[in-house]
Amino acid sequence: MSAIVLKNSLKLKKSFQAASRYKKEFLLYSFSVILIILIFDGFSFTSILLTCIVFLLSLFHFYFIGKKRSGDIALIKDVFSNITKHTYKNSSEITLNEGLTDIETEIKLMYDKIQADIEMLVKLERVRKEFLGNVSHELKTPIFAISGYIETLLDGAIKDEKVSGHFLKRAYEHTENLNSLVEDLIGISMIESGEMKLSKRYFNLKAFIEEIIYEFSDMASNKSITLSAGEIRKGLQVYGDKSRLKQVFTNLLQNALKYTNQGSVEILVEEEDNLVNIRIKDTGIGISEEDIPRIFERFYRVDKARSREVGGTGLGLAIVKHLLEAHESKVGVVSKLNEGSEFFFILKKSIF
């Protein structure tokens, strides 16, 4: 019995404590009503009785306000506790009492933001681990190859001019691959961190593309591939960082030529209002539908065996993606296996 009394006493005390923040309002209201009664009715028995009744009713009201506030606070605490314990599957499961709609909405928004942040952190951690693993693998390949060639030369192969010349040439090729990888890693790191500053200006697109085609003409002719550009207006000016956009075209053309065994690679330019649509189209091996969403990820290779054979760092398309985003553009691709691929993006042009 005493335990029940104690429990009820604690509840009563807790309710009054919860309502204590309204004690000034309670006292002001009670004394105002009592004062009005005394002014109009004096100190009669009736006025004193009414005064007591008003005070008691106010006290009960004060108690119930405290009880409701205490319940609301307890419910909010439970919600936060459940969020901490990951009890909720989604924000729709969070409910508060009537009258706390605004708080409920804010808690739901906070919950959704926390969940999104957690998912992003998990994704970033996974990407970080994948990136470190990929970098380690990509660095080991040329380093082990160079080490193997040097070890063979030190074991006596250096005395054979034909063998030593071949091994030194292969070792040099791997150092070039290693250098390319390091440069691409530095480049993509600078882009993602915002350290790479772009120097944007208008430049002539026709002369720009003709220069790039000339640079790749030997690579195309060695594979008997036709490399060409469609019709481009002579005075067409586009806006961007010329050196960074050259890197975009270079990476896309290298990929197109590497993965095309026969046929053609073509750069197509189409003007539309204040924009220029640029497409790089090839008749190569193509990309499967399931691989397309991932080809712009760092180190993602559609065909690892084929990629090793033709070379490359596995960062080219990731760099293209980031550089075009820095130009407020996006790179897209349409492709079918054994039918070729077409990469496309837009640039701003001069309207004069």
C-alpha positions as CSV (number, residue, x, y, z in Angstrom):
1,M,0.0,0.0,0.0
2,S,2.8,2.4,1.0
3,A,4.6,1.6,-2.3
4,I,1.5,2.7,-4.3
5,V,1.2,5.8,-2.2
6,L,4.8,6.6,-2.8
7,K,4.5,5.9,-6.5
8,N,1.5,8.3,-6.8
9,S,3.3,10.9,-4.7
10,L,6.2,10.7,-7.1
11,K,3.9,11.1,-10.1
12,L,2.2,14.1,-8.5
13,K,5.6,15.7,-7.7
14,K,6.8,15.0,-11.2
15,S,3.7,16.6,-12.7
16,F,4.0,19.7,-10.5
17,Q,7.7,20.0,-11.4
18,A,6.9,19.7,-15.1
19,A,4.4,22.5,-14.7
20,S,6.6,24.7,-12.6
21,R,7.8,26.7,-15.6
22,Y,4.2,28.0,-15.8
23,K,4.0,29.0,-12.1
24,K,4.1,32.7,-12.8
25,E,1.2,32.5,-15.2
26,F,-0.7,30.2,-12.8
27,L,-0.2,32.7,-9.9
28,L,-1.0,35.7,-12.0
29,Y,-4.2,34.1,-13.3
30,S,-5.3,32.8,-9.9
31,F,-4.7,36.1,-8.1
32,S,-6.3,38.1,-10.9
33,V,-9.5,36.1,-10.6
34,I,-9.5,36.2,-6.8
35,L,-8.9,40.0,-6.9
36,I,-11.8,40.5,-9.2
37,I,-14.1,38.4,-7.0
38,L,-13.0,40.4,-3.9
39,I,-13.5,43.7,-5.6
40,F,-17.0,43.0,-6.7
41,D,-18.2,40.9,-3.7
42,G,-16.0,42.0,-0.9
43,F,-14.9,39.7,1.9
44,S,-18.2,37.9,2.2
45,F,-18.5,34.2,2.9
46,T,-19.5,33.6,-0.7
47,S,-16.5,35.5,-2.1
48,I,-14.2,33.6,0.2
49,L,-15.8,30.3,-0.9
50,L,-15.5,31.3,-4.6
51,T,-11.9,32.3,-4.0
52,C,-11.1,28.9,-2.6
53,I,-12.9,27.1,-5.4
54,V,-11.1,29.2,-8.1
55,F,-7.8,28.5,-6.4
56,L,-8.4,24.7,-6.2
57,L,-9.6,24.6,-9.8
58,S,-6.6,26.5,-10.9
59,L,-4.4,24.1,-8.9
60,F,-6.0,21.1,-10.6
61,H,-5.5,22.8,-14.0
62,F,-2.0,23.5,-13.1
63,Y,-1.5,19.8,-12.2
64,F,-3.0,18.5,-15.4
65,I,-0.9,20.9,-17.5
66,G,2.2,19.6,-15.7
67,K,1.0,16.0,-16.3
68,K,0.5,16.5,-20.0
69,R,3.8,18.3,-20.4
70,S,5.6,15.5,-18.4
71,G,4.0,12.9,-20.7
72,D,5.0,14.9,-23.9
73,I,8.6,15.2,-22.7
74,A,8.7,11.5,-21.8
75,L,7.4,10.6,-25.2
76,I,9.9,12.8,-27.0
77,K,12.7,11.2,-24.8
78,D,11.4,7.7,-25.9
79,V,11.5,8.7,-29.5
80,F,15.1,9.9,-29.3
81,S,16.0,6.8,-27.4
82,N,14.4,4.6,-30.1
83,I,16.3,6.6,-32.8
84,T,19.6,5.9,-30.9
85,K,18.7,2.2,-30.7
86,H,17.8,2.1,-34.4
87,T,14.3,0.9,-33.5
88,Y,12.6,2.7,-36.4
89,K,12.6,1.4,-39.9
90,N,11.6,4.7,-41.4
91,S,10.5,8.1,-40.2
92,S,6.8,7.4,-40.7
93,E,6.9,5.2,-37.5
94,I,7.7,8.3,-35.4
95,T,4.5,9.7,-33.8
96,L,3.9,12.2,-31.0
97,N,0.8,13.4,-29.2
98,E,-1.7,15.8,-30.7
99,G,-0.4,19.3,-30.5
100,L,3.2,18.3,-31.1
101,T,2.9,18.2,-34.9
102,D,5.6,20.7,-35.6
103,I,8.1,18.9,-33.3
104,E,7.1,15.6,-34.8
105,T,7.8,17.0,-38.3
106,E,11.2,18.4,-37.2
107,I,12.2,15.1,-35.6
108,K,11.2,13.2,-38.7
109,L,13.3,15.5,-40.9
110,M,16.2,15.1,-38.5
111,Y,15.8,11.3,-38.6
112,D,15.8,11.2,-42.4
113,K,18.9,13.5,-42.4
114,I,20.7,11.2,-39.9
115,Q,19.8,8.1,-42.0
116,A,21.0,9.8,-45.2
117,D,24.3,10.8,-43.4
118,I,24.8,7.3,-42.1
119,E,24.2,5.8,-45.6
120,M,26.6,8.3,-47.1
121,L,29.3,7.5,-44.5
122,V,28.9,3.8,-45.1
123,K,29.2,4.4,-48.8
124,L,32.2,6.6,-48.4
125,E,33.9,4.0,-46.2
126,R,33.2,1.3,-48.8
127,V,34.5,3.5,-51.6
128,R,37.6,4.4,-49.5
129,K,38.4,0.7,-48.9
130,E,37.8,-0.1,-52.6
131,F,39.9,2.8,-53.6
132,L,42.8,1.8,-51.4
133,G,42.6,-1.8,-52.5
134,N,42.5,-0.7,-56.2
135,V,45.4,1.7,-55.8
136,S,47.5,-1.0,-54.0
137,H,46.7,-3.5,-56.8
138,E,47.4,-1.0,-59.6
139,L,50.7,0.0,-58.0
140,K,51.8,-3.5,-57.4
141,T,51.4,-4.6,-61.0
142,P,54.1,-2.3,-62.6
143,I,56.3,-2.4,-59.5
144,F,56.5,-6.2,-59.5
145,A,57.0,-6.3,-63.2
146,I,59.9,-3.8,-63.0
147,S,61.4,-5.6,-60.1
148,G,61.2,-8.9,-62.0
149,Y,62.9,-7.5,-65.1
150,I,65.7,-5.9,-63.0
151,E,66.2,-9.1,-61.0
152,T,66.5,-11.1,-64.2
153,L,69.0,-8.7,-65.6
154,L,71.1,-8.8,-62.4
155,D,71.1,-12.6,-62.5
156,G,73.0,-12.5,-65.8
157,A,70.6,-11.6,-68.6
158,I,72.2,-8.2,-68.8
159,K,75.1,-9.8,-70.7
160,D,72.8,-10.8,-73.5
161,E,72.2,-7.6,-75.4
162,K,69.1,-8.8,-77.2
163,V,67.5,-10.0,-74.0
164,S,68.6,-7.1,-71.8
165,G,67.4,-4.6,-74.4
166,H,63.9,-6.3,-74.5
167,F,63.7,-6.4,-70.6
168,L,64.9,-2.8,-70.3
169,K,62.2,-1.7,-72.8
170,R,59.5,-3.5,-70.9
171,A,60.7,-2.1,-67.6
172,Y,60.6,1.4,-69.1
173,E,57.0,0.8,-70.3
174,H,56.0,-0.2,-66.8
175,T,57.6,3.0,-65.3
176,E,55.6,5.0,-67.9
177,N,52.4,3.2,-66.8
178,L,53.4,3.9,-63.1
179,N,54.0,7.5,-63.9
180,S,50.6,7.8,-65.7
181,L,48.9,6.2,-62.7
182,V,50.4,8.6,-60.2
183,E,49.6,11.6,-62.4
184,D,46.0,10.5,-62.8
185,L,45.7,9.9,-59.0
186,I,47.1,13.3,-58.3
187,G,44.7,14.8,-60.9
188,I,41.6,13.2,-59.6
189,S,42.5,14.0,-56.1
190,M,42.9,17.7,-57.0
191,I,39.6,17.7,-58.8
192,E,37.6,16.1,-56.0
193,S,39.2,18.3,-53.3
194,G,38.5,21.5,-55.3
195,E,42.2,22.3,-55.6
196,M,42.2,22.2,-59.4
197,K,41.5,25.7,-60.6
198,L,39.9,26.1,-64.1
199,S,40.9,28.8,-66.5
200,K,37.7,29.2,-68.6
201,R,37.6,31.2,-71.8
202,Y,36.1,31.0,-75.3
203,F,38.1,29.1,-77.9
204,N,37.7,27.9,-81.5
205,L,36.2,24.3,-81.3
206,K,37.0,23.4,-85.0
207,A,40.7,24.2,-84.6
208,F,40.8,22.5,-81.2
209,I,39.3,19.2,-82.5
210,E,41.4,19.2,-85.7
211,E,44.5,19.4,-83.5
212,I,43.4,16.5,-81.3
213,I,42.6,14.3,-84.4
214,Y,46.0,15.1,-85.8
215,E,47.6,13.9,-82.5
216,F,45.7,10.6,-82.6
217,S,46.1,10.0,-86.4
218,D,49.1,7.7,-86.0
219,M,47.3,5.6,-83.3
220,A,44.3,5.3,-85.6
221,S,46.3,4.4,-88.7
222,N,48.3,1.8,-86.9
223,K,45.0,0.0,-86.2
224,S,43.5,0.8,-89.7
225,I,40.8,2.7,-88.0
226,T,39.2,5.8,-89.6
227,L,39.4,8.8,-87.3
228,S,37.4,11.8,-88.3
229,A,35.2,14.7,-87.3
230,G,31.8,15.7,-88.6
231,E,31.1,19.2,-90.0
232,I,32.0,22.0,-87.5
233,R,31.2,25.7,-88.2
234,K,34.4,27.6,-88.7
235,G,33.7,30.4,-86.2
236,L,32.2,28.2,-83.5
237,Q,33.5,29.3,-80.1
238,V,32.9,27.2,-76.9
239,Y,33.5,28.2,-73.3
240,G,35.7,26.2,-70.9
241,D,39.2,25.4,-69.7
242,K,40.9,24.4,-73.0
243,S,43.7,22.3,-71.4
244,R,41.2,20.4,-69.2
245,L,38.8,19.8,-72.0
246,K,41.6,18.5,-74.1
247,Q,42.1,15.9,-71.3
248,V,38.4,15.0,-71.7
249,F,38.7,14.5,-75.4
250,T,42.0,12.7,-75.1
251,N,40.7,10.2,-72.5
252,L,37.5,9.5,-74.5
253,L,39.4,9.1,-77.8
254,Q,42.0,6.8,-76.2
255,N,39.3,4.6,-75.0
256,A,37.5,4.6,-78.3
257,L,40.6,3.7,-80.2
258,K,41.8,1.1,-77.7
259,Y,38.5,-0.8,-77.8
260,T,37.9,-0.5,-81.5
261,N,39.5,-3.2,-83.6
262,Q,38.0,-2.2,-87.0
263,G,35.8,0.5,-88.4
264,S,35.8,4.1,-87.3
265,V,35.9,6.7,-84.5
266,E,34.1,9.9,-85.1
267,I,33.7,13.2,-83.3
268,L,30.2,14.8,-84.0
269,V,29.3,18.4,-83.1
270,E,25.7,19.7,-83.1
271,E,24.7,23.3,-82.2
272,E,21.5,23.9,-80.3
273,D,20.6,27.4,-79.0
274,N,23.5,28.5,-76.7
275,L,24.8,24.9,-76.3
276,V,27.0,22.5,-78.3
277,N,26.3,18.8,-78.2
278,I,29.5,16.8,-78.6
279,R,29.5,13.1,-79.4
280,I,32.4,10.7,-79.7
281,K,31.2,7.6,-81.5
282,D,33.0,4.3,-82.3
283,T,32.4,0.9,-83.8
284,G,34.2,-0.9,-81.0
285,I,33.4,-3.8,-78.8
286,G,30.7,-1.9,-76.9
287,I,29.7,-2.1,-73.2
288,S,27.1,-4.4,-71.7
289,E,23.9,-2.8,-70.2
290,E,24.8,-3.9,-66.6
291,D,28.3,-2.3,-66.8
292,I,27.2,1.1,-68.1
293,P,26.1,2.5,-64.7
294,R,29.6,1.8,-63.2
295,I,32.0,2.7,-66.0
296,F,32.7,6.2,-64.5
297,E,33.8,4.8,-61.2
298,R,37.5,4.9,-60.4
299,F,39.3,1.8,-61.4
300,Y,36.2,0.1,-62.7
301,R,37.0,-2.1,-65.7
302,V,34.4,-3.7,-67.9
303,D,36.8,-6.4,-69.0
304,K,39.8,-6.6,-66.7
305,A,41.8,-9.0,-69.0
306,R,41.2,-6.8,-72.0
307,S,42.0,-3.6,-70.0
308,R,45.4,-5.0,-68.9
309,E,46.1,-5.9,-72.5
310,V,45.5,-2.4,-74.0
311,G,46.8,-0.6,-71.0
312,G,45.4,2.4,-69.0
313,T,45.1,3.4,-65.4
314,G,41.4,2.8,-65.0
315,L,40.9,6.4,-64.0
316,G,40.3,8.0,-67.4
317,L,36.5,8.0,-67.4
318,A,36.3,9.1,-63.7
319,I,38.5,12.1,-64.6
320,V,36.3,12.8,-67.6
321,K,33.2,12.8,-65.4
322,H,34.7,15.1,-62.8
323,L,36.2,17.6,-65.3
324,L,32.8,17.9,-67.2
325,E,31.0,18.4,-63.9
326,A,33.4,21.2,-63.2
327,H,32.2,22.7,-66.5
328,E,28.6,22.4,-65.3
329,S,28.1,19.5,-67.8
330,K,27.6,15.7,-67.6
331,V,28.9,12.9,-69.6
332,G,26.6,10.2,-70.8
333,V,26.9,7.0,-72.8
334,V,24.8,4.7,-75.0
335,S,26.3,1.4,-76.0
336,K,25.6,-2.1,-77.1
337,L,27.9,-5.1,-77.1
338,N,29.7,-5.6,-80.4
339,E,28.0,-2.6,-81.8
340,G,30.1,0.3,-80.5
341,S,29.7,3.1,-78.0
342,E,28.8,6.7,-78.1
343,F,29.9,9.2,-75.3
344,F,28.3,12.6,-75.3
345,F,28.3,15.9,-73.3
346,I,27.4,19.5,-73.8
347,L,29.4,22.8,-73.7
348,K,28.3,26.4,-73.6
349,K,29.0,28.3,-76.8
350,S,29.3,31.9,-77.8
351,I,26.1,33.3,-79.3
352,F,28.0,36.0,-81.3
